[in-house]
Amino acid sequence: MTHRSRSVRALVALLTLSLCILALAGCGLRSSSGGGATRIQGAGASFPNPIYQKWFSEYNKANPAVTFDYQSIGSGAGIQQITEKTVDFGGSDAPMKDDQLAKVQGQILHIPTVLGAVVLTYNLPTGPGDLKLSPDAIAAIFLGKIKKWNDPAIASTNEGVQLPANDINVVHRTDGSGTTFVFTDYLSKVSAEWKGGPGTGTSVNWPVGGGEKGNEGVTRQVKQTPNSIGYVELIYAEENKLPVAAIKNAAGQWVKPSLDSITAAAAGAAAQLPDDLRVSITNAPGAGAYPISSFTYLLVYKEQPDQVKGKALVDFLWWAIHDGEAMAREKSYAPLPAEVVKKAEEKIKAITYQGKPLRG
């Protein structure tokens, strides 16, 4: 073999090796939506965070190539981040308003996931284990008009109970919160004064009390503060062994939050859901309905910017409203009624990449 032949072969080998290295490097530089693991990012509501974390974990066990990073930072932040497209999906208990949707570059779909309850939880060391609170009393407490636990408006619905003559320490959310939206939506329906004052929103000007971030923060503050009251999602009170109040509903019955009473609140709304699925079910009619119940939503773009991530997200959403619903009860959420599942299926089937459906 001549020296020239050896040189040519060496050059070919070197070029081949270089191409292989470049190919491998290219594989390593792919985005999270290509080749290997697909990482899906979300942020928003703390209301459904316990069930979402359960879902993400269980789905990943069956689909190891798909991982989720969900930040429980409140519905307001979830709406903001999905609007700004800094996450793949947002979480919100508050349906986006028309003016919020008008700011979106693209179309956002509301996918209902589960139903939950906002509860009044409290810390009364010398008080009852089961408190009854009327709508008027709840509004007056959070308006700062009822200041003592033994106020006649509370005592009259809790006969035989020795309520303390202590000041009521009100705890509310400080962050933009779907839980706040649900609670203030309820207050606006049962109190004209509340409706004309603080009103309904993910964030309002509270007339009284101190604030904490997240359901986690409110729960912690109530647990640590004697004579306090706050509003949180049911599972947070249950996991922290805090009592919850029974509330007089629209039918005049005293109802405690439970899977059955949450489902009863959704029953009337299921057959009359609007096409976009944005709805409020607070203060629902029906004898067994718990009055501060709500759907919670995942917010996703109809047209996905990335085919692989979009497909992974669609497959997860489909799994969530079918297989995932079976896990809802163990986390104290009510699964979606069958009629709502069908409507959610239609929304998921409408999600596209470059105009082509990702489900099918």
Secondary structure as UniProt FT lines:
FT   HELIX           3..28
FT   TURN            32..33
FT   STRAND          38..44
FT   TURN            47..48
FT   HELIX           49..62
FT   TURN            64..65
FT   STRAND          66..72
FT   HELIX           75..83
FT   TURN            84..85
FT   STRAND          89..92
FT   HELIX           98..102
FT   STRAND          108..123
FT   TURN            125..126
FT   STRAND          132..133
FT   HELIX           135..143
FT   TURN            149..150
FT   HELIX           152..155
FT   TURN            156..157
FT   TURN            159..160
FT   STRAND          169..173
FT   HELIX           178..190
FT   HELIX           192..196
FT   TURN            197..198
FT   STRAND          210..212
FT   HELIX           214..224
FT   TURN            226..227
FT   STRAND          228..233
FT   HELIX           234..239
FT   TURN            240..241
FT   STRAND          246..248
FT   TURN            250..251
FT   STRAND          254..255
FT   HELIX           259..270
FT   TURN            271..272
FT   TURN            275..276
FT   TURN            282..283
FT   TURN            287..288
FT   STRAND          293..301
FT   HELIX           307..320
FT   TURN            321..323
FT   HELIX           324..327
FT   HELIX           329..331
FT   HELIX           338..349
FT   STRAND          352..353
FT   TURN            354..355
FT   STRAND          356..357
//
